[in-house]
Amino acid sequence: MNRTAALLQTETEGDSFCYVTFERSGFQDDYGAVAYHRGGYALRDLTIRIVDIGKLIEVINPPRPVGLFMYDPAASASFQIGSFSPESFDGPLKVFSLTGKQKQDFNIFFSAVNGTWYENARLRRVGDQWKRAIRVVRRTRQKQATIFEQVDSGYPLKDGKVQWGY
């Protein structure tokens, strides 16, 4: 019975997922989006789409037809990862310049054989450093649950909580 359960988990990728974090890449305000795998099973047919919320707002203001932002490379970028081994990482997928900014918000969407999930990634300048807050949420028909959360020490909170926004 244990072998059957293990085979089933391997085939369906179990509860494995990945998330994206932003790490300094070269220059002081250049940050690379790096994907990290979590869980004991490989992800297959993994696709990641990163949406820059600030660019999205620029694209839809003034209003444009719905869905147009998906074709604007400044607002959204998609990556076909394919297979993603357990406890590995991939990246940088893309480098973002944060020069002159005080905040940067991303919503990141994932799909693989074992389902879909999304991430809210929020970056805030605190003094001369960037602080990150990451929340990963998996939705099923029955519920929505936060499966991973990471908030840097010193990230600005309101009433003790991260303001996730959209």
Secondary structure by P-SEA (a helix, b strand, c coil): caaaaaaaaaaacccccccccccccccccbbbbbbbbbccccccbbbbbbbcaaaaaaaacccccccccccccccbbbbbcccccccccccccbbbbcccccbbbbbbbbbcccbbbbbbbbbbbcccbbbbbbbbbbbccccccccbbbbccccccccccccccc
